[in-house]
Amino acid sequence: MLKLTNHFLENIKEHQKTDRKLMEKLVLINEGKETNIKIDESGVMRFHGRVCVPDVPELKKMIMDEGHRSGLSIHP
């Protein structure tokens, strides 16, 4: 599993605020409605404990590139 650094998490958190689908979930959370997405202690939206990556192609590419550089993640 890819270990996200603070830089990645901060970048993801900022982009989560611009993702329409994630913002719809945030409205539900703020209204106290039940949802499968939670906000962690650092303000990052997570689905069953996994980071919700917003639909930003550059961000997704950055994460995939980092995963491919690591010898222990994605695939050898």
Backbone as ProteinMPNN parsed JSONL, in Angstrom:
{"seq_chain_A": "MLKLTNHFLENIKEHQKTDRKLMEKLVLINEGKETNIKIDESGVMRFHGRVCVPDVPELKKMIMDEGHRSGLSIHP", "coords_chain_A": {"N_chain_A": [[0.842, -1.18, 0.0], [0.504, 2.216, -0.786], [2.183, 4.68, 0.955], [1.153, 7.737, 1.882], [2.658, 10.903, 1.854], [2.93, 13.886, 3.912], [2.916, 16.034, 2.146], [1.556, 15.018, -0.123], [-0.93, 14.445, 1.096], [-1.78, 16.998, 1.95], [-2.017, 18.259, -0.515], [-4.004, 16.669, -1.675], [-6.087, 17.165, 0.148], [-6.601, 19.9, -0.304], [-7.465, 19.812, -2.969], [-9.72, 18.225, -2.673], [-11.622, 19.983, -1.842], [-12.466, 21.159, -4.138], [-13.7, 19.292, -5.633], [-16.661, 18.293, -6.994], [-18.355, 16.044, -6.425], [-17.299, 15.087, -4.008], [-17.758, 17.323, -2.422], [-20.519, 17.304, -2.311], [-20.894, 15.094, -0.662], [-19.709, 16.101, 1.63], [-21.519, 18.091, 2.374], [-23.662, 16.489, 3.197], [-22.46, 15.262, 5.415], [-22.04, 17.515, 7.053], [-24.659, 18.177, 7.545], [-25.33, 16.264, 9.284], [-26.112, 13.826, 8.368], [-26.096, 10.312, 7.609], [-23.267, 8.858, 6.178], [-20.82, 7.134, 4.175], [-18.403, 8.27, 4.089], [-15.877, 9.812, 5.929], [-14.349, 12.452, 7.866], [-11.012, 12.821, 8.624], [-8.686, 13.399, 11.412], [-6.945, 15.308, 10.419], [-8.399, 16.63, 8.561], [-8.829, 15.424, 6.13], [-10.781, 13.801, 3.701], [-12.105, 10.549, 3.921], [-12.861, 7.257, 2.764], [-14.042, 4.534, 4.244], [-11.647, 4.559, 5.711], [-9.769, 4.948, 3.743], [-8.049, 7.276, 1.681], [-9.872, 9.713, -0.072], [-9.431, 10.365, -3.31], [-9.522, 13.208, -5.201], [-11.071, 14.059, -8.384], [-8.814, 14.911, -10.189], [-6.727, 15.068, -12.739], [-3.882, 15.644, -12.809], [-3.136, 15.32, -10.154], [-3.8, 12.633, -9.683], [-1.992, 11.439, -11.47], [0.434, 12.202, -10.304], [0.326, 10.741, -7.904], [0.24, 8.106, -8.893], [2.701, 8.006, -10.272], [4.49, 8.257, -8.124], [3.884, 5.92, -6.748], [4.736, 4.008, -8.573], [7.455, 4.466, -8.553], [8.281, 3.546, -6.097], [9.726, 0.685, -4.661], [8.245, -1.134, -3.237], [5.54, -0.944, -3.601], [2.447, -1.047, -5.478], [3.351, -2.7, -7.965], [6.033, -5.049, -8.655]], "CA_chain_A": [[0.0, 0.0, 0.0], [1.25, 3.457, -0.904], [2.16, 5.543, 2.14], [1.103, 9.113, 1.414], [3.38, 11.87, 2.686], [2.164, 15.085, 4.263], [2.779, 16.84, 0.926], [0.458, 14.432, -0.896], [-2.189, 14.609, 1.824], [-2.178, 18.413, 1.892], [-2.432, 18.498, -1.892], [-5.292, 15.988, -1.824], [-7.078, 17.876, 0.963], [-6.96, 21.132, -0.995], [-8.235, 19.472, -4.171], [-11.015, 17.676, -2.268], [-12.535, 21.122, -1.701], [-12.914, 21.59, -5.461], [-14.343, 18.156, -6.289], [-18.102, 18.437, -6.817], [-18.936, 14.865, -5.779], [-16.868, 15.063, -2.609], [-18.419, 18.417, -1.722], [-21.886, 16.84, -2.044], [-20.796, 14.239, 0.532], [-19.393, 16.963, 2.768], [-22.779, 18.723, 2.768], [-24.391, 15.479, 3.972], [-21.765, 15.119, 6.704], [-22.311, 18.726, 7.834], [-26.073, 18.143, 7.936], [-25.478, 15.19, 10.259], [-26.679, 12.64, 7.728], [-25.208, 9.15, 7.567], [-22.518, 8.675, 4.936], [-19.679, 6.232, 4.339], [-17.195, 9.086, 4.052], [-15.586, 10.488, 7.204], [-13.258, 13.421, 7.86], [-10.048, 12.421, 9.655], [-8.229, 14.453, 12.321], [-6.236, 16.356, 9.675], [-9.331, 17.262, 7.631], [-8.839, 14.695, 4.854], [-11.953, 12.941, 3.547], [-11.74, 9.147, 3.745], [-13.904, 6.271, 2.55], [-13.617, 3.333, 4.981], [-10.258, 4.73, 6.109], [-8.892, 5.206, 2.587], [-8.118, 8.656, 1.222], [-10.674, 9.992, -1.271], [-8.638, 11.148, -4.255], [-10.415, 13.976, -6.062], [-10.942, 13.836, -9.819], [-7.857, 15.879, -10.724], [-5.769, 14.221, -13.466], [-2.481, 15.878, -12.416], [-2.963, 14.738, -8.827], [-3.802, 11.178, -9.853], [-0.727, 11.067, -12.115], [1.49, 12.364, -9.303], [0.233, 9.614, -6.982], [0.633, 6.895, -9.621], [4.147, 8.075, -10.51], [5.164, 7.966, -6.857], [3.678, 4.499, -6.484], [5.575, 3.211, -9.472], [8.869, 4.65, -8.17], [8.549, 2.791, -4.882], [9.962, -0.735, -4.913], [7.387, -1.977, -2.418], [4.116, -0.703, -3.812], [1.758, -1.292, -6.738], [3.839, -3.961, -8.534], [7.493, -5.043, -8.794]], "C_chain_A": [[0.887, 1.243, 0.0], [1.077, 4.297, 0.351], [2.219, 6.981, 1.654], [1.817, 10.032, 2.393], [2.482, 13.053, 2.999], [1.922, 15.963, 3.044], [1.614, 16.328, 0.087], [-0.879, 14.677, -0.203], [-2.675, 16.052, 1.802], [-2.692, 18.764, 0.504], [-3.814, 17.881, -2.14], [-6.378, 16.749, -1.077], [-7.533, 19.157, 0.268], [-7.811, 20.848, -2.226], [-9.591, 18.841, -3.837], [-12.061, 18.784, -2.185], [-13.079, 21.602, -3.037], [-13.631, 20.48, -6.212], [-15.839, 18.17, -5.97], [-18.723, 17.261, -6.06], [-18.542, 14.782, -4.302], [-17.534, 16.175, -1.806], [-19.878, 18.069, -1.428], [-21.908, 15.951, -0.795], [-20.529, 15.078, 1.777], [-20.652, 17.673, 3.276], [-23.596, 17.747, 3.619], [-23.79, 15.301, 5.36], [-22.109, 16.305, 7.61], [-23.764, 18.802, 8.293], [-26.353, 17.029, 8.945], [-26.088, 13.923, 9.683], [-25.627, 11.535, 7.653], [-24.561, 9.034, 6.182], [-21.332, 7.765, 5.212], [-18.35, 6.977, 4.242], [-17.072, 9.828, 5.378], [-14.451, 11.482, 6.986], [-12.29, 13.029, 8.966], [-9.58, 13.628, 10.458], [-7.468, 15.572, 11.615], [-7.118, 17.019, 8.619], [-9.413, 16.607, 6.267], [-10.06, 13.781, 4.819], [-11.492, 11.52, 3.227], [-12.987, 8.284, 3.594], [-13.422, 4.97, 3.162], [-12.127, 3.383, 5.309], [-9.295, 5.021, 4.978], [-9.121, 6.623, 2.075], [-8.951, 8.754, -0.05], [-9.855, 10.896, -2.186], [-9.599, 11.88, -5.189], [-10.117, 13.731, -7.539], [-10.118, 14.955, -10.459], [-6.753, 15.073, -11.404], [-4.309, 14.401, -13.035], [-2.176, 15.244, -11.064], [-2.908, 13.22, -8.905], [-2.494, 10.701, -10.476], [0.425, 11.151, -11.121], [1.492, 11.178, -8.34], [0.68, 8.327, -7.666], [2.139, 6.874, -9.883], [4.923, 7.725, -9.245], [5.041, 6.48, -6.516], [4.557, 3.619, -7.342], [7.055, 3.337, -9.146], [9.241, 3.802, -6.954], [8.714, 1.316, -5.217], [9.006, -1.646, -4.185], [5.89, -1.786, -2.672], [3.712, -0.96, -5.262], [2.191, -2.619, -7.35], [5.35, -3.904, -8.693], [7.937, -4.795, -10.231]], "O_chain_A": [[1.895, 1.301, 0.704], [-0.046, 4.59, 0.761], [3.222, 7.402, 1.077], [1.61, 9.953, 3.604], [1.406, 13.201, 2.421], [0.858, 16.569, 2.911], [0.78, 17.113, -0.364], [-1.851, 15.073, -0.847], [-3.872, 16.295, 1.649], [-3.683, 19.48, 0.363], [-4.682, 18.51, -2.746], [-7.469, 16.957, -1.608], [-8.725, 19.463, 0.254], [-8.774, 21.566, -2.495], [-10.517, 18.92, -4.644], [-13.244, 18.549, -2.429], [-14.043, 22.366, -3.076], [-14.121, 20.702, -7.319], [-16.23, 18.071, -4.807], [-19.53, 17.466, -5.153], [-19.367, 14.445, -3.453], [-17.842, 15.986, -0.63], [-20.418, 18.493, -0.405], [-22.821, 16.042, 0.025], [-21.063, 14.796, 2.849], [-20.825, 17.835, 4.484], [-24.157, 18.135, 4.644], [-24.511, 15.201, 6.353], [-22.428, 16.125, 8.785], [-24.064, 19.421, 9.313], [-27.484, 16.872, 9.405], [-26.53, 13.048, 10.427], [-24.425, 11.802, 7.638], [-25.238, 9.106, 5.157], [-20.89, 7.641, 6.354], [-17.287, 6.359, 4.307], [-18.042, 10.398, 5.88], [-13.685, 11.361, 6.03], [-12.69, 12.915, 10.124], [-10.024, 14.75, 10.216], [-7.356, 16.673, 12.154], [-6.648, 17.871, 7.864], [-10.002, 17.168, 5.343], [-10.342, 13.073, 5.786], [-10.617, 11.308, 2.387], [-14.022, 8.541, 4.209], [-12.483, 4.36, 2.651], [-11.428, 2.376, 5.2], [-8.124, 5.311, 5.222], [-10.253, 7.106, 2.042], [-8.764, 7.979, -0.988], [-9.618, 12.06, -1.865], [-10.395, 11.25, -5.885], [-9.039, 13.253, -7.894], [-10.642, 15.817, -11.165], [-5.93, 14.458, -10.725], [-3.578, 13.418, -12.908], [-1.092, 14.698, -10.854], [-2.064, 12.593, -8.266], [-1.946, 9.678, -10.065], [1.292, 10.277, -11.095], [2.557, 10.667, -7.997], [1.421, 7.54, -7.077], [2.779, 5.834, -9.729], [5.901, 6.979, -9.297], [5.999, 5.865, -6.047], [5.064, 2.596, -6.881], [7.832, 2.424, -9.426], [10.392, 3.392, -6.809], [7.923, 0.76, -5.979], [8.956, -2.838, -4.488], [5.068, -2.417, -2.008], [4.56, -1.073, -6.147], [1.443, -3.592, -7.256], [5.905, -2.817, -8.852], [9.135, -4.761, -10.51]]}, "name": "protein", "num_of_chains": 1, "seq": "MLKLTNHFLENIKEHQKTDRKLMEKLVLINEGKETNIKIDESGVMRFHGRVCVPDVPELKKMIMDEGHRSGLSIHP"}
